[in-house]
Amino acid sequence: MNILLINPGRREYLVKYFLDLSTKYKSKIFIIDSNKFIPSFLVSKETRNFVSPKCRKKSNFQSFLRNFVKKNKIKIIFPLSEHELKILATEKSFYDKLNVKIIVSDSKVIDICQNKIKTFNFLKKFKINTPNIYKLSNIKHHLPVIMKRVDGYSSRDQRIIDNKKLIPSKLDKKFFFQKYYNFQEYGMDILNDLKGNFIHCTVRKKISIRAGDTDSAIIINPKKFIKLAHLISKNLRHNANLDVDFLYNGKKFYILDFNPRFGGGYPFTHEFGFNYIEKILSLISLKKQIYNLKHYKYKKNFFSKGISIYKHK
């Protein structure tokens, strides 16, 4: 079974997770990325690495990927960055005809997750708490607010406006303004099957964050958030993993973002013992499930990411 990982970049831990399963699932791991100097290419000599066109060159990327998948007899495709999700969502029917599974949600779901205004509207529709959004003319009455990009990721270009002197004089349509709460930030992975049905969730308390990516975290008992996870899963109907960012002060929570892939918080879920990647592979590779997620005691634990150095030739 040939598995393709798209744009892993510096997330070499994801490559390692797939390699750990390669013997059990008799799989070969292929990697494509637009940057030939990514760390993921140097994780192991067992991976087959190729440089691809950039996703922003949509037609070039689509053509390259179609040919690559056919030539290398790829059976499962895992997108690992936000950049290719929209393209792959529109290509699902094409790959279905080739009997190739793309682990990506439908276009409607991707659109909701990648447009923060649509995320807000989705949450409001299903009465899920999220910070209010204000017009530029109104934000002076609701300070502090945070200015965000509508299509932003990794906290790109975000800034807190906590006094009237910082309020922009003109509205840039690429941005919007949302109420800012100085609450503890949490992350949650919600795993669905490939038909959008709930399987499992994991919740982490974020200890440190760098450029929007979780650097260290504690996995906590998800009991308080199980209903929330089911509510999101049932109404969004995403496929595979959904990375959710939210705030919680011990009494009230506010959902911030959805990321419909294996996000920066997934390694904490995985290292704790919940192997969502194997769960997905078991659902695809055999008619019956061969991997069941175990229940763990949520004793005190702490996980942190490191930095690996690779020499490129």
N, C-alpha and C positions, 0 to 999 in steps of 0.2 A: 504494500500500500504506500503510494507516494504522496507525501504531505508537503504542501507549499506554504511557507510563511512569508507574508508580504510586509516589507518595511519594519523589521524589528529594531533597526537603528542601534541604539546603545543598550537596549533591553535584552542583554545577552542571557539573563536568567530565564527568559521565556524559551530561548533556544535550548537551554540545558534541560528544561522541564520536558520538552518534546523528545529530546535525545534519551532521557531516562526511560521513556516508554517505547523506544524504537524496537527493542528486542521482543518485548511482550506482544506488540501489535504488528510485528514484522514490517516496519515502516522505514522508508528512506526520507530524510529531511532535505528539502530544497528551500533555498532562501533567495528572494530577490529584493533589491533595494536600489534606489537611484544614486546612492553614495557608495563608492567602492571602498571607502575607508571606515566603514562602520565596525565597531567591536564584534558584532554578532557574526561576521564572516570568519572571525578567528577563534571562535569558541572551541571548535573541534574540526579535525580533518574529515570527520564522517559526514559533514554537511556538504551539499552541492550548491555553490554560491554563484549568483549571476547579477550583473548590473542591469537595471531596467530604466525606461524613460521615467521622468517625473510625472506624478499623478495629475499635475495641473495641465499637462499636455494630454488631455483626455483621450482623443482619438488615437494618438501614438501609444498610450499606455494600454488602451483596450485591445488594439491590434497585437501588440507585443504579448500581452497576457494570454489571449486566445491561442496564439501560435505556440507559446511556451507550454501551456497546459496540454495541448494535443501532442506536441513533440515529446514531452517528458512523462506522459501518461499519468498526470496528476489526478488524484482521486478526491482529495480534501484540500480546501484553501482556507487558511486562517489569516484575515487582515489584522495587523497588529498596531496600526496607527489610525488616527482620525481622517487622514487625507484621502484614503482610497475607499472609504465606506460608501459614499454616495454612488461612485462608479460601480462598485461591485453589487450594490443593491439593485441597480438597473439591469445587471447582467445575469441575475439569478436564473431566469427562464432559459437563457442560452446554455448555461452550464448544466442545468437540469436535464436537458436533452442529451448531453454527453455523459450523464450519470456521474457528474462531479458535484460534490457538496461544497457550497460556499458558506462558511460560518458567519453569516451577516444577517441582520434584520431586514425587513422590507423597507422600501424607500420612504414610506409614510413615517415609520418609526425613526429612521435615520434623520429625517427632516425635523421631527419634533425634538429630537435630542440635540441636534447641532445648531438649532436656532433658539436662543434663550427666551425670546418672546413667545415662541410656540411652546417651549417647555413650561413657561409660566401659565399660558392659557390651558394647557393640558392639566396641570396641577389644580388650577382653579375649577375646572370643569368637574373634576372628581373630588373636590373639597379636600384636597391635600394641602397642608400648610406650606406656604412659600412666602418670602418677603415681598411686600407690595412694590409695584413699579409706579414711578411718578413722571409726569411731564416736566420738562425743563422749567416752565413757568411756575411750577408748584413746589419744587424741591426745597426752596428756602423755608417752607413750613414743616419739613419732615427730616431735617438734618439729624444725624449723619446719614448720608447715602453713599453708595458705591457706584462708580461709573464703570460699566462693562461693555465690551464689544458684543454685539448681537450674535456674532458667529465665533466668539472667542474661545480659546482653550489655553490651558496651563497658566491661567491668571494673566494672560497677555494684555498689556495696556490698561490694566485695572488700576483705579486710584480712589481713595476714600475722600469724600468731600464733607468736611465737618464744620466748615464755617462759610459764611456768605461770600467772602472774598475769593473763594476757590470755585465758585459756580461759573461755568462757562457762559460767555455772552451769546454764543450761537449754538444751535443744535447740529451735531454731526449725526446723520442718520445711521452711521455704522455703530453708534453707541446708544445705550439707554441707562436709566438711573433706577437703582433698586435700594430699598431700605437696608441699612447696615446694622447688623447685630453683632456685638462683641461676645458671642457665645463660643463654647467649645466646638470644634469641628470634628465630625465623624465621617467615615466612609462605609459603604455597604456594597457588597457584591451580591447580586440577585441572579441566580442561575435558573434559566428556563430550558426546557427541551427545545428541539428544533421546530416544534409546532406552537411554541409560545406558552407552554404550560409550566407552572412553578415546580421547581425541584428542591431548591435549597437557598439559604442566604447566610452570609457571614458579615458581622459588624465589627469595625475597628475604631478605636479612639485614636485620633491622630495626635502624636506627641510633637513631631516637628515636620514642617513643610518647606520645600524649596522650589520656587518658581511654579507653584501650583501642584507639585508632585510630592507625594508623601515620602518622607525620609525615614521616619520611625513611627511605630504604632503598637498598640496593645489590642489583641483580639478579645472582645467582650461577649458575654452571654447576650444573644439577640432577642431574648424573650420580650422585651419592651417594644421591639420593632417588627415582630413577626407579622402582625396585622398590616402594618405599613408595607412591608415587602410583598405580601400577597395582593394588596390593593394595587400597587404599581404594576406587578406582574400581570394581573388579570386584565387590566385596562390598557396597558401599553403593548402587551403581547410580543415583547422582544424575543429574539432568538439567542440562545447561549447566555453569555455573561453581560450584565449591565452594572456599570460602576456608578454608584450614586454618592454624591457629596451632600451632607446636610449638617445643620447646626442643632445643638441640643443643650439646654441649660438645666436639665434635670426635671423639668416640668413640660416644656414645650419644644417641639422640633420645627425646623424650617428646611425644606428641600431646596438645594441650590442648583444642582446640575445633574444631568444624565450623560453617561459616556457609554455607548452601546458596543463595548469590546472588552478585552482584557486590559484594564487600565493600570495606572501606576500603583494602585493599592493591591492588585491581585497577588503579588508575591507574598504578602503577609497572610492572606487566606491560604495559599498553597503551602507555605512553610509551617503553618499551624497544623496542617494535616488534611485540609479539604482540597482534593485534587480535582478541580473542575475540568481540567483538560482531559484527564482520563475518563471522566464521566461522559463527556461529549464523544470521545472516540469509541467508548463502549456502546453508546447508543447508535452510532453509525455502522460500526464494523460487524456487529452481530445482531441477530433478531432479538436475542434476549440480552438483558443487561448483565455484564460481568464485573461491574465495579459499582459498589454501593457506598455512598458517603456515610462514614461512621459518626457516631455521636461522641464528642470529647468533653471532658470536664474543663470548664473555663477557669482553671487555676491561673494564678498570676503569670503573665508572659510578656515579653518585650522583644520586638523585632526591629532591626534597622538595616538599611541598605548600605552597601559599601561601594567602592570604586575600583574597577580592575583596569590595568594598563596593558595594552597590546601593541606589539611592534609590527608595523606594516612594511612589507617589502616593496 
